[in-house]
Amino acid sequence: MLGDMTDEVMLDNESAWSADHCMDASEVPGVLFSNRPIAAPNPALADLAPSILTGFGLEIPSDMTGRNIF
């Protein structure tokens, strides 16, 4: 990663029961880290594939759900 991540944010996992990724999806529906500004007001999981295709200069298939968020 590049940017402002400090040692306080990124730590070694020294506990067997931490960072198990169990969470209440209604409280934390998802996290997307990006080094580019996201232009879409409400990005969704379905938007990832179209965004990746656009990033590589490829066309988004007409039957694909989602949109480019950048």
CHARMM internal coordinates of N, CA and C (Angstrom, degrees):
IC EDIT
DIST 1 N 1 CA 1.4417
DIST 1 CA 1 C 1.5175
ANGL 1 N 1 CA 1 C 108.57
DIST 1 C 2 N 1.2798
ANGL 1 CA 1 C 2 N 114.14
DIHE 1 N 1 CA 1 C 2 N 150.65
DIST 2 N 2 CA 1.4535
ANGL 1 C 2 N 2 CA 120.31
DIHE 1 CA 1 C 2 N 2 CA 176.34
DIST 2 CA 2 C 1.5187
ANGL 2 N 2 CA 2 C 108.56
DIHE 1 C 2 N 2 CA 2 C -119.90
DIST 2 C 3 N 1.3015
ANGL 2 CA 2 C 3 N 116.66
DIHE 2 N 2 CA 2 C 3 N 151.76
DIST 3 N 3 CA 1.4562
ANGL 2 C 3 N 3 CA 117.96
DIHE 2 CA 2 C 3 N 3 CA 175.22
DIST 3 CA 3 C 1.4999
ANGL 3 N 3 CA 3 C 113.24
DIHE 2 C 3 N 3 CA 3 C 120.50
DIST 3 C 4 N 1.3198
ANGL 3 CA 3 C 4 N 115.04
DIHE 3 N 3 CA 3 C 4 N -140.71
DIST 4 N 4 CA 1.4520
ANGL 3 C 4 N 4 CA 121.43
DIHE 3 CA 3 C 4 N 4 CA -169.28
DIST 4 CA 4 C 1.5244
ANGL 4 N 4 CA 4 C 114.67
DIHE 3 C 4 N 4 CA 4 C -99.07
DIST 4 C 5 N 1.2917
ANGL 4 CA 4 C 5 N 119.29
DIHE 4 N 4 CA 4 C 5 N 27.12
DIST 5 N 5 CA 1.4534
ANGL 4 C 5 N 5 CA 120.17
DIHE 4 CA 4 C 5 N 5 CA 177.34
DIST 5 CA 5 C 1.5192
ANGL 5 N 5 CA 5 C 108.67
DIHE 4 C 5 N 5 CA 5 C -76.71
DIST 5 C 6 N 1.3100
ANGL 5 CA 5 C 6 N 115.48
DIHE 5 N 5 CA 5 C 6 N 124.92
DIST 6 N 6 CA 1.4604
ANGL 5 C 6 N 6 CA 120.58
DIHE 5 CA 5 C 6 N 6 CA -178.28
DIST 6 CA 6 C 1.5241
ANGL 6 N 6 CA 6 C 110.20
DIHE 5 C 6 N 6 CA 6 C -107.24
DIST 6 C 7 N 1.3167
ANGL 6 CA 6 C 7 N 116.35
DIHE 6 N 6 CA 6 C 7 N 171.43
DIST 7 N 7 CA 1.4605
ANGL 6 C 7 N 7 CA 121.02
DIHE 6 CA 6 C 7 N 7 CA 178.02
DIST 7 CA 7 C 1.5248
ANGL 7 N 7 CA 7 C 111.59
DIHE 6 C 7 N 7 CA 7 C -60.21
DIST 7 C 8 N 1.3361
ANGL 7 CA 7 C 8 N 117.77
DIHE 7 N 7 CA 7 C 8 N -28.71
DIST 8 N 8 CA 1.4571
ANGL 7 C 8 N 8 CA 120.99
DIHE 7 CA 7 C 8 N 8 CA 179.48
DIST 8 CA 8 C 1.5351
ANGL 8 N 8 CA 8 C 111.72
DIHE 7 C 8 N 8 CA 8 C -70.25
DIST 8 C 9 N 1.3248
ANGL 8 CA 8 C 9 N 117.52
DIHE 8 N 8 CA 8 C 9 N -24.79
DIST 9 N 9 CA 1.4601
ANGL 8 C 9 N 9 CA 121.68
DIHE 8 CA 8 C 9 N 9 CA -179.34
DIST 9 CA 9 C 1.5215
ANGL 9 N 9 CA 9 C 110.81
DIHE 8 C 9 N 9 CA 9 C -88.41
DIST 9 C 10 N 1.3023
ANGL 9 CA 9 C 10 N 117.36
DIHE 9 N 9 CA 9 C 10 N -44.87
DIST 10 N 10 CA 1.4586
ANGL 9 C 10 N 10 CA 122.41
DIHE 9 CA 9 C 10 N 10 CA -177.71
DIST 10 CA 10 C 1.5240
ANGL 10 N 10 CA 10 C 108.65
DIHE 9 C 10 N 10 CA 10 C -107.10
DIST 10 C 11 N 1.3255
ANGL 10 CA 10 C 11 N 116.20
DIHE 10 N 10 CA 10 C 11 N 111.30
DIST 11 N 11 CA 1.4592
ANGL 10 C 11 N 11 CA 121.42
DIHE 10 CA 10 C 11 N 11 CA -178.61
DIST 11 CA 11 C 1.5186
ANGL 11 N 11 CA 11 C 110.15
DIHE 10 C 11 N 11 CA 11 C -123.42
DIST 11 C 12 N 1.3274
ANGL 11 CA 11 C 12 N 116.50
DIHE 11 N 11 CA 11 C 12 N 155.62
DIST 12 N 12 CA 1.4527
ANGL 11 C 12 N 12 CA 120.90
DIHE 11 CA 11 C 12 N 12 CA 173.22
DIST 12 CA 12 C 1.5180
ANGL 12 N 12 CA 12 C 108.86
DIHE 11 C 12 N 12 CA 12 C -67.28
DIST 12 C 13 N 1.3160
ANGL 12 CA 12 C 13 N 116.81
DIHE 12 N 12 CA 12 C 13 N 139.74
DIST 13 N 13 CA 1.4588
ANGL 12 C 13 N 13 CA 121.64
DIHE 12 CA 12 C 13 N 13 CA 176.77
DIST 13 CA 13 C 1.5210
ANGL 13 N 13 CA 13 C 107.92
DIHE 12 C 13 N 13 CA 13 C -84.57
DIST 13 C 14 N 1.3254
ANGL 13 CA 13 C 14 N 116.50
DIHE 13 N 13 CA 13 C 14 N 103.71
DIST 14 N 14 CA 1.4612
ANGL 13 C 14 N 14 CA 121.24
DIHE 13 CA 13 C 14 N 14 CA -178.85
DIST 14 CA 14 C 1.5251
ANGL 14 N 14 CA 14 C 112.17
DIHE 13 C 14 N 14 CA 14 C -104.97
DIST 14 C 15 N 1.3221
ANGL 14 CA 14 C 15 N 117.89
DIHE 14 N 14 CA 14 C 15 N 6.33
DIST 15 N 15 CA 1.4519
ANGL 14 C 15 N 15 CA 121.95
DIHE 14 CA 14 C 15 N 15 CA -178.60
DIST 15 CA 15 C 1.5267
ANGL 15 N 15 CA 15 C 109.55
DIHE 14 C 15 N 15 CA 15 C -118.04
DIST 15 C 16 N 1.3246
ANGL 15 CA 15 C 16 N 116.06
DIHE 15 N 15 CA 15 C 16 N 135.45
DIST 16 N 16 CA 1.4687
ANGL 15 C 16 N 16 CA 120.33
DIHE 15 CA 15 C 16 N 16 CA -179.03
DIST 16 CA 16 C 1.5210
ANGL 16 N 16 CA 16 C 112.44
DIHE 15 C 16 N 16 CA 16 C -65.98
DIST 16 C 17 N 1.3427
ANGL 16 CA 16 C 17 N 118.33
DIHE 16 N 16 CA 16 C 17 N -23.19
DIST 17 N 17 CA 1.4625
ANGL 16 C 17 N 17 CA 120.71
DIHE 16 CA 16 C 17 N 17 CA -174.07
DIST 17 CA 17 C 1.5179
ANGL 17 N 17 CA 17 C 112.78
DIHE 16 C 17 N 17 CA 17 C -112.24
DIST 17 C 18 N 1.2872
ANGL 17 CA 17 C 18 N 119.13
DIHE 17 N 17 CA 17 C 18 N 15.01
DIST 18 N 18 CA 1.4639
ANGL 17 C 18 N 18 CA 119.61
DIHE 17 CA 17 C 18 N 18 CA 175.71
DIST 18 CA 18 C 1.5204
ANGL 18 N 18 CA 18 C 109.15
DIHE 17 C 18 N 18 CA 18 C -103.82
DIST 18 C 19 N 1.3106
ANGL 18 CA 18 C 19 N 115.54
DIHE 18 N 18 CA 18 C 19 N 156.65
DIST 19 N 19 CA 1.4610
ANGL 18 C 19 N 19 CA 122.45
DIHE 18 CA 18 C 19 N 19 CA 176.96
DIST 19 CA 19 C 1.5210
ANGL 19 N 19 CA 19 C 112.03
DIHE 18 C 19 N 19 CA 19 C 62.53
DIST 19 C 20 N 1.3407
ANGL 19 CA 19 C 20 N 117.27
DIHE 19 N 19 CA 19 C 20 N 38.56
DIST 20 N 20 CA 1.4506
ANGL 19 C 20 N 20 CA 119.38
DIHE 19 CA 19 C 20 N 20 CA 179.24
DIST 20 CA 20 C 1.5227
ANGL 20 N 20 CA 20 C 112.20
DIHE 19 C 20 N 20 CA 20 C -87.79
DIST 20 C 21 N 1.3183
ANGL 20 CA 20 C 21 N 117.22
DIHE 20 N 20 CA 20 C 21 N 0.16
DIST 21 N 21 CA 1.4642
ANGL 20 C 21 N 21 CA 123.71
DIHE 20 CA 20 C 21 N 21 CA 173.38
DIST 21 CA 21 C 1.5230
ANGL 21 N 21 CA 21 C 113.38
DIHE 20 C 21 N 21 CA 21 C 66.91
DIST 21 C 22 N 1.3194
ANGL 21 CA 21 C 22 N 117.97
DIHE 21 N 21 CA 21 C 22 N 17.87
DIST 22 N 22 CA 1.4534
ANGL 21 C 22 N 22 CA 120.72
DIHE 21 CA 21 C 22 N 22 CA 174.98
DIST 22 CA 22 C 1.5216
ANGL 22 N 22 CA 22 C 108.30
DIHE 21 C 22 N 22 CA 22 C -87.61
DIST 22 C 23 N 1.3143
ANGL 22 CA 22 C 23 N 115.97
DIHE 22 N 22 CA 22 C 23 N 125.82
DIST 23 N 23 CA 1.4616
ANGL 22 C 23 N 23 CA 119.70
DIHE 22 CA 22 C 23 N 23 CA -179.08
DIST 23 CA 23 C 1.5184
ANGL 23 N 23 CA 23 C 108.56
DIHE 22 C 23 N 23 CA 23 C -155.91
DIST 23 C 24 N 1.3001
ANGL 23 CA 23 C 24 N 115.35
DIHE 23 N 23 CA 23 C 24 N 164.88
DIST 24 N 24 CA 1.4576
ANGL 23 C 24 N 24 CA 121.99
DIHE 23 CA 23 C 24 N 24 CA 176.53
DIST 24 CA 24 C 1.5238
ANGL 24 N 24 CA 24 C 107.48
DIHE 23 C 24 N 24 CA 24 C -83.98
DIST 24 C 25 N 1.3331
ANGL 24 CA 24 C 25 N 117.04
DIHE 24 N 24 CA 24 C 25 N 113.84
DIST 25 N 25 CA 1.4681
ANGL 24 C 25 N 25 CA 121.44
DIHE 24 CA 24 C 25 N 25 CA -176.63
DIST 25 CA 25 C 1.5199
ANGL 25 N 25 CA 25 C 112.56
DIHE 24 C 25 N 25 CA 25 C -61.56
DIST 25 C 26 N 1.3293
ANGL 25 CA 25 C 26 N 118.20
DIHE 25 N 25 CA 25 C 26 N -24.08
DIST 26 N 26 CA 1.4661
ANGL 25 C 26 N 26 CA 119.27
DIHE 25 CA 25 C 26 N 26 CA 177.36
DIST 26 CA 26 C 1.5289
ANGL 26 N 26 CA 26 C 111.37
DIHE 25 C 26 N 26 CA 26 C -73.82
DIST 26 C 27 N 1.3284
ANGL 26 CA 26 C 27 N 116.82
DIHE 26 N 26 CA 26 C 27 N -23.64
DIST 27 N 27 CA 1.4686
ANGL 26 C 27 N 27 CA 121.52
DIHE 26 CA 26 C 27 N 27 CA 177.69
DIST 27 CA 27 C 1.5301
ANGL 27 N 27 CA 27 C 111.79
DIHE 26 C 27 N 27 CA 27 C -89.68
DIST 27 C 28 N 1.3207
ANGL 27 CA 27 C 28 N 116.54
DIHE 27 N 27 CA 27 C 28 N -39.15
DIST 28 N 28 CA 1.4651
ANGL 27 C 28 N 28 CA 122.26
DIHE 27 CA 27 C 28 N 28 CA -178.71
DIST 28 CA 28 C 1.5226
ANGL 28 N 28 CA 28 C 107.76
DIHE 27 C 28 N 28 CA 28 C -131.47
DIST 28 C 29 N 1.3491
ANGL 28 CA 28 C 29 N 117.61
DIHE 28 N 28 CA 28 C 29 N 84.85
DIST 29 N 29 CA 1.4620
ANGL 28 C 29 N 29 CA 119.81
DIHE 28 CA 28 C 29 N 29 CA -175.62
DIST 29 CA 29 C 1.5237
ANGL 29 N 29 CA 29 C 114.10
DIHE 28 C 29 N 29 CA 29 C -69.96
DIST 29 C 30 N 1.3045
ANGL 29 CA 29 C 30 N 118.68
DIHE 29 N 29 CA 29 C 30 N -17.33
DIST 30 N 30 CA 1.4556
ANGL 29 C 30 N 30 CA 121.12
DIHE 29 CA 29 C 30 N 30 CA 178.51
DIST 30 CA 30 C 1.5139
ANGL 30 N 30 CA 30 C 111.49
DIHE 29 C 30 N 30 CA 30 C 159.28
DIST 30 C 31 N 1.3208
ANGL 30 CA 30 C 31 N 116.60
DIHE 30 N 30 CA 30 C 31 N 160.41
DIST 31 N 31 CA 1.4568
ANGL 30 C 31 N 31 CA 122.50
DIHE 30 CA 30 C 31 N 31 CA 179.72
DIST 31 CA 31 C 1.5201
ANGL 31 N 31 CA 31 C 107.61
DIHE 30 C 31 N 31 CA 31 C -133.34
DIST 31 C 32 N 1.3077
ANGL 31 CA 31 C 32 N 116.63
DIHE 31 N 31 CA 31 C 32 N 132.89
DIST 32 N 32 CA 1.4565
ANGL 31 C 32 N 32 CA 121.85
DIHE 31 CA 31 C 32 N 32 CA 176.31
DIST 32 CA 32 C 1.5194
ANGL 32 N 32 CA 32 C 108.10
DIHE 31 C 32 N 32 CA 32 C -124.72
DIST 32 C 33 N 1.3268
ANGL 32 CA 32 C 33 N 116.60
DIHE 32 N 32 CA 32 C 33 N 116.94
DIST 33 N 33 CA 1.4512
ANGL 32 C 33 N 33 CA 121.54
DIHE 32 CA 32 C 33 N 33 CA 176.42
DIST 33 CA 33 C 1.5246
ANGL 33 N 33 CA 33 C 108.01
DIHE 32 C 33 N 33 CA 33 C -95.64
DIST 33 C 34 N 1.3169
ANGL 33 CA 33 C 34 N 116.77
DIHE 33 N 33 CA 33 C 34 N 133.56
DIST 34 N 34 CA 1.4554
ANGL 33 C 34 N 34 CA 121.19
DIHE 33 CA 33 C 34 N 34 CA -178.33
DIST 34 CA 34 C 1.5177
ANGL 34 N 34 CA 34 C 109.39
DIHE 33 C 34 N 34 CA 34 C -144.56
DIST 34 C 35 N 1.3203
ANGL 34 CA 34 C 35 N 116.41
DIHE 34 N 34 CA 34 C 35 N 141.72
DIST 35 N 35 CA 1.4628
ANGL 34 C 35 N 35 CA 119.61
DIHE 34 CA 34 C 35 N 35 CA 174.83
DIST 35 CA 35 C 1.5232
ANGL 35 N 35 CA 35 C 111.02
DIHE 34 C 35 N 35 CA 35 C -93.87
DIST 35 C 36 N 1.3324
ANGL 35 CA 35 C 36 N 116.66
DIHE 35 N 35 CA 35 C 36 N 7.71
DIST 36 N 36 CA 1.4633
ANGL 35 C 36 N 36 CA 122.67
DIHE 35 CA 35 C 36 N 36 CA 176.52
DIST 36 CA 36 C 1.5200
ANGL 36 N 36 CA 36 C 108.45
DIHE 35 C 36 N 36 CA 36 C -120.32
DIST 36 C 37 N 1.3345
ANGL 36 CA 36 C 37 N 117.94
DIHE 36 N 36 CA 36 C 37 N 148.37
DIST 37 N 37 CA 1.4683
ANGL 36 C 37 N 37 CA 119.28
DIHE 36 CA 36 C 37 N 37 CA 176.62
DIST 37 CA 37 C 1.5277
ANGL 37 N 37 CA 37 C 110.74
DIHE 36 C 37 N 37 CA 37 C -64.40
DIST 37 C 38 N 1.3195
ANGL 37 CA 37 C 38 N 116.48
DIHE 37 N 37 CA 37 C 38 N 136.71
DIST 38 N 38 CA 1.4652
ANGL 37 C 38 N 38 CA 121.90
DIHE 37 CA 37 C 38 N 38 CA 178.22
DIST 38 CA 38 C 1.5197
ANGL 38 N 38 CA 38 C 107.62
DIHE 37 C 38 N 38 CA 38 C -93.45
DIST 38 C 39 N 1.3321
ANGL 38 CA 38 C 39 N 116.93
DIHE 38 N 38 CA 38 C 39 N 119.06
DIST 39 N 39 CA 1.4651
ANGL 38 C 39 N 39 CA 121.92
DIHE 38 CA 38 C 39 N 39 CA -175.88
DIST 39 CA 39 C 1.5236
ANGL 39 N 39 CA 39 C 112.35
DIHE 38 C 39 N 39 CA 39 C -85.45
DIST 39 C 40 N 1.3296
ANGL 39 CA 39 C 40 N 118.18
DIHE 39 N 39 CA 39 C 40 N -24.50
DIST 40 N 40 CA 1.4657
ANGL 39 C 40 N 40 CA 121.30
DIHE 39 CA 39 C 40 N 40 CA -177.84
DIST 40 CA 40 C 1.5244
ANGL 40 N 40 CA 40 C 109.81
DIHE 39 C 40 N 40 CA 40 C -72.17
DIST 40 C 41 N 1.3290
ANGL 40 CA 40 C 41 N 117.94
DIHE 40 N 40 CA 40 C 41 N 133.86
DIST 41 N 41 CA 1.4644
ANGL 40 C 41 N 41 CA 119.91
DIHE 40 CA 40 C 41 N 41 CA -178.39
DIST 41 CA 41 C 1.5232
ANGL 41 N 41 CA 41 C 113.55
DIHE 40 C 41 N 41 CA 41 C -68.59
DIST 41 C 42 N 1.3118
ANGL 41 CA 41 C 42 N 118.96
DIHE 41 N 41 CA 41 C 42 N -32.83
DIST 42 N 42 CA 1.4674
ANGL 41 C 42 N 42 CA 122.35
DIHE 41 CA 41 C 42 N 42 CA -178.66
DIST 42 CA 42 C 1.5179
ANGL 42 N 42 CA 42 C 110.26
DIHE 41 C 42 N 42 CA 42 C -136.24
DIST 42 C 43 N 1.3426
ANGL 42 CA 42 C 43 N 118.34
DIHE 42 N 42 CA 42 C 43 N 75.30
DIST 43 N 43 CA 1.4626
ANGL 42 C 43 N 43 CA 119.53
DIHE 42 CA 42 C 43 N 43 CA -178.36
DIST 43 CA 43 C 1.5239
ANGL 43 N 43 CA 43 C 111.02
DIHE 42 C 43 N 43 CA 43 C -64.66
DIST 43 C 44 N 1.3365
ANGL 43 CA 43 C 44 N 115.02
DIHE 43 N 43 CA 43 C 44 N 148.95
DIST 44 N 44 CA 1.4615
ANGL 43 C 44 N 44 CA 121.93
DIHE 43 CA 43 C 44 N 44 CA -179.30
DIST 44 CA 44 C 1.5239
ANGL 44 N 44 CA 44 C 109.53
DIHE 43 C 44 N 44 CA 44 C -130.74
DIST 44 C 45 N 1.3156
ANGL 44 CA 44 C 45 N 115.59
DIHE 44 N 44 CA 44 C 45 N 164.94
DIST 45 N 45 CA 1.4621
ANGL 44 C 45 N 45 CA 121.18
DIHE 44 CA 44 C 45 N 45 CA 178.84
DIST 45 CA 45 C 1.5228
ANGL 45 N 45 CA 45 C 111.41
DIHE 44 C 45 N 45 CA 45 C -55.98
DIST 45 C 46 N 1.3300
ANGL 45 CA 45 C 46 N 116.91
DIHE 45 N 45 CA 45 C 46 N -36.65
DIST 46 N 46 CA 1.4698
ANGL 45 C 46 N 46 CA 121.23
DIHE 45 CA 45 C 46 N 46 CA -179.92
DIST 46 CA 46 C 1.5173
ANGL 46 N 46 CA 46 C 112.29
DIHE 45 C 46 N 46 CA 46 C -64.78
DIST 46 C 47 N 1.3209
ANGL 46 CA 46 C 47 N 118.51
DIHE 46 N 46 CA 46 C 47 N -15.79
DIST 47 N 47 CA 1.4659
ANGL 46 C 47 N 47 CA 122.45
DIHE 46 CA 46 C 47 N 47 CA -179.41
DIST 47 CA 47 C 1.5304
ANGL 47 N 47 CA 47 C 113.25
DIHE 46 C 47 N 47 CA 47 C -84.09
DIST 47 C 48 N 1.3218
ANGL 47 CA 47 C 48 N 117.84
DIHE 47 N 47 CA 47 C 48 N -13.30
DIST 48 N 48 CA 1.4694
ANGL 47 C 48 N 48 CA 119.69
DIHE 47 CA 47 C 48 N 48 CA -176.19
DIST 48 CA 48 C 1.5233
ANGL 48 N 48 CA 48 C 112.41
DIHE 47 C 48 N 48 CA 48 C -64.40
DIST 48 C 49 N 1.3309
ANGL 48 CA 48 C 49 N 117.75
DIHE 48 N 48 CA 48 C 49 N -49.95
DIST 49 N 49 CA 1.4743
ANGL 48 C 49 N 49 CA 119.70
DIHE 48 CA 48 C 49 N 49 CA -177.88
DIST 49 CA 49 C 1.5291
ANGL 49 N 49 CA 49 C 111.82
DIHE 48 C 49 N 49 CA 49 C -60.96
DIST 49 C 50 N 1.3379
ANGL 49 CA 49 C 50 N 119.95
DIHE 49 N 49 CA 49 C 50 N -47.27
DIST 50 N 50 CA 1.4599
ANGL 49 C 50 N 50 CA 118.79
DIHE 49 CA 49 C 50 N 50 CA 177.67
DIST 50 CA 50 C 1.5352
ANGL 50 N 50 CA 50 C 112.78
DIHE 49 C 50 N 50 CA 50 C -61.78
DIST 50 C 51 N 1.3083
ANGL 50 CA 50 C 51 N 117.12
DIHE 50 N 50 CA 50 C 51 N -34.94
DIST 51 N 51 CA 1.4702
ANGL 50 C 51 N 51 CA 120.44
DIHE 50 CA 50 C 51 N 51 CA 178.81
DIST 51 CA 51 C 1.5244
ANGL 51 N 51 CA 51 C 111.20
DIHE 50 C 51 N 51 CA 51 C -67.37
DIST 51 C 52 N 1.3282
ANGL 51 CA 51 C 52 N 116.57
DIHE 51 N 51 CA 51 C 52 N -40.20
DIST 52 N 52 CA 1.4687
ANGL 51 C 52 N 52 CA 120.96
DIHE 51 CA 51 C 52 N 52 CA 178.32
DIST 52 CA 52 C 1.5226
ANGL 52 N 52 CA 52 C 110.21
DIHE 51 C 52 N 52 CA 52 C -66.94
DIST 52 C 53 N 1.3220
ANGL 52 CA 52 C 53 N 117.19
DIHE 52 N 52 CA 52 C 53 N -44.65
DIST 53 N 53 CA 1.4688
ANGL 52 C 53 N 53 CA 120.07
DIHE 52 CA 52 C 53 N 53 CA 178.41
DIST 53 CA 53 C 1.5199
ANGL 53 N 53 CA 53 C 110.89
DIHE 52 C 53 N 53 CA 53 C -58.95
DIST 53 C 54 N 1.3297
ANGL 53 CA 53 C 54 N 117.14
DIHE 53 N 53 CA 53 C 54 N -45.26
DIST 54 N 54 CA 1.4627
ANGL 53 C 54 N 54 CA 120.99
DIHE 53 CA 53 C 54 N 54 CA 179.49
DIST 54 CA 54 C 1.5258
ANGL 54 N 54 CA 54 C 110.62
DIHE 53 C 54 N 54 CA 54 C -62.41
DIST 54 C 55 N 1.3171
ANGL 54 CA 54 C 55 N 116.70
DIHE 54 N 54 CA 54 C 55 N -39.13
DIST 55 N 55 CA 1.4639
ANGL 54 C 55 N 55 CA 120.78
DIHE 54 CA 54 C 55 N 55 CA 178.84
DIST 55 CA 55 C 1.5181
ANGL 55 N 55 CA 55 C 112.92
DIHE 54 C 55 N 55 CA 55 C -60.94
DIST 55 C 56 N 1.3167
ANGL 55 CA 55 C 56 N 116.32
DIHE 55 N 55 CA 55 C 56 N -29.62
DIST 56 N 56 CA 1.4644
ANGL 55 C 56 N 56 CA 121.20
DIHE 55 CA 55 C 56 N 56 CA 177.87
DIST 56 CA 56 C 1.5247
ANGL 56 N 56 CA 56 C 112.46
DIHE 55 C 56 N 56 CA 56 C -94.16
DIST 56 C 57 N 1.3335
ANGL 56 CA 56 C 57 N 116.13
DIHE 56 N 56 CA 56 C 57 N 7.78
DIST 57 N 57 CA 1.4573
ANGL 56 C 57 N 57 CA 119.80
DIHE 56 CA 56 C 57 N 57 CA 177.49
DIST 57 CA 57 C 1.5137
ANGL 57 N 57 CA 57 C 114.24
DIHE 56 C 57 N 57 CA 57 C 75.83
DIST 57 C 58 N 1.3259
ANGL 57 CA 57 C 58 N 116.90
DIHE 57 N 57 CA 57 C 58 N 21.36
DIST 58 N 58 CA 1.4595
ANGL 57 C 58 N 58 CA 121.10
DIHE 57 CA 57 C 58 N 58 CA -179.01
DIST 58 CA 58 C 1.5206
ANGL 58 N 58 CA 58 C 109.86
DIHE 57 C 58 N 58 CA 58 C -102.46
DIST 58 C 59 N 1.3243
ANGL 58 CA 58 C 59 N 116.21
DIHE 58 N 58 CA 58 C 59 N 153.61
DIST 59 N 59 CA 1.4579
ANGL 58 C 59 N 59 CA 120.86
DIHE 58 CA 58 C 59 N 59 CA 179.49
DIST 59 CA 59 C 1.5244
ANGL 59 N 59 CA 59 C 110.41
DIHE 58 C 59 N 59 CA 59 C -76.67
DIST 59 C 60 N 1.3204
ANGL 59 CA 59 C 60 N 115.77
DIHE 59 N 59 CA 59 C 60 N 147.19
DIST 60 N 60 CA 1.4554
ANGL 59 C 60 N 60 CA 121.71
DIHE 59 CA 59 C 60 N 60 CA 174.75
DIST 60 CA 60 C 1.5248
ANGL 60 N 60 CA 60 C 107.16
DIHE 59 C 60 N 60 CA 60 C -83.96
DIST 60 C 61 N 1.3305
ANGL 60 CA 60 C 61 N 118.41
DIHE 60 N 60 CA 60 C 61 N 122.70
DIST 61 N 61 CA 1.4673
ANGL 60 C 61 N 61 CA 120.07
DIHE 60 CA 60 C 61 N 61 CA 178.98
DIST 61 CA 61 C 1.5286
ANGL 61 N 61 CA 61 C 111.06
DIHE 60 C 61 N 61 CA 61 C -58.33
DIST 61 C 62 N 1.3201
ANGL 61 CA 61 C 62 N 117.05
DIHE 61 N 61 CA 61 C 62 N 144.29
DIST 62 N 62 CA 1.4661
ANGL 61 C 62 N 62 CA 121.53
DIHE 61 CA 61 C 62 N 62 CA -176.21
DIST 62 CA 62 C 1.5305
ANGL 62 N 62 CA 62 C 112.34
DIHE 61 C 62 N 62 CA 62 C -63.73
DIST 62 C 63 N 1.3225
ANGL 62 CA 62 C 63 N 117.53
DIHE 62 N 62 CA 62 C 63 N -25.78
DIST 63 N 63 CA 1.4558
ANGL 62 C 63 N 63 CA 119.82
DIHE 62 CA 62 C 63 N 63 CA -179.01
DIST 63 CA 63 C 1.5298
ANGL 63 N 63 CA 63 C 113.18
DIHE 62 C 63 N 63 CA 63 C -91.94
DIST 63 C 64 N 1.3252
ANGL 63 CA 63 C 64 N 117.67
DIHE 63 N 63 CA 63 C 64 N 4.51
DIST 64 N 64 CA 1.4566
ANGL 63 C 64 N 64 CA 121.19
DIHE 63 CA 63 C 64 N 64 CA -179.64
DIST 64 CA 64 C 1.5238
ANGL 64 N 64 CA 64 C 110.37
DIHE 63 C 64 N 64 CA 64 C -84.86
DIST 64 C 65 N 1.3192
ANGL 64 CA 64 C 65 N 115.78
DIHE 64 N 64 CA 64 C 65 N 133.75
DIST 65 N 65 CA 1.4569
ANGL 64 C 65 N 65 CA 121.71
DIHE 64 CA 64 C 65 N 65 CA 175.18
DIST 65 CA 65 C 1.5269
ANGL 65 N 65 CA 65 C 108.65
DIHE 64 C 65 N 65 CA 65 C -80.47
DIST 65 C 66 N 1.3163
ANGL 65 CA 65 C 66 N 117.30
DIHE 65 N 65 CA 65 C 66 N 146.29
DIST 66 N 66 CA 1.4460
ANGL 65 C 66 N 66 CA 121.28
DIHE 65 CA 65 C 66 N 66 CA 178.43
DIST 66 CA 66 C 1.5125
ANGL 66 N 66 CA 66 C 112.40
DIHE 65 C 66 N 66 CA 66 C 105.73
DIST 66 C 67 N 1.3209
ANGL 66 CA 66 C 67 N 114.20
DIHE 66 N 66 CA 66 C 67 N 173.83
DIST 67 N 67 CA 1.4628
ANGL 66 C 67 N 67 CA 120.17
DIHE 66 CA 66 C 67 N 67 CA -177.34
DIST 67 CA 67 C 1.5307
ANGL 67 N 67 CA 67 C 108.78
DIHE 66 C 67 N 67 CA 67 C -146.14
DIST 67 C 68 N 1.3044
ANGL 67 CA 67 C 68 N 116.14
DIHE 67 N 67 CA 67 C 68 N 165.71
DIST 68 N 68 CA 1.4502
ANGL 67 C 68 N 68 CA 121.85
DIHE 67 CA 67 C 68 N 68 CA 175.51
DIST 68 CA 68 C 1.5270
ANGL 68 N 68 CA 68 C 108.70
DIHE 67 C 68 N 68 CA 68 C -72.41
DIST 68 C 69 N 1.3064
ANGL 68 CA 68 C 69 N 117.90
DIHE 68 N 68 CA 68 C 69 N 121.59
DIST 69 N 69 CA 1.4635
ANGL 68 C 69 N 69 CA 121.22
DIHE 68 CA 68 C 69 N 69 CA -177.74
DIST 69 CA 69 C 1.5153
ANGL 69 N 69 CA 69 C 113.57
DIHE 68 C 69 N 69 CA 69 C -86.39
DIST 69 C 70 N 1.3426
ANGL 69 CA 69 C 70 N 116.40
DIHE 69 N 69 CA 69 C 70 N -8.05
DIST 70 N 70 CA 1.4525
ANGL 69 C 70 N 70 CA 119.60
DIHE 69 CA 69 C 70 N 70 CA -179.89
DIST 70 CA 70 C 1.5110
ANGL 70 N 70 CA 70 C 110.36
DIHE 69 C 70 N 70 CA 70 C -98.66
END
COOR INIT
IC SEED 1 N 1 CA 1 C
IC BUILD
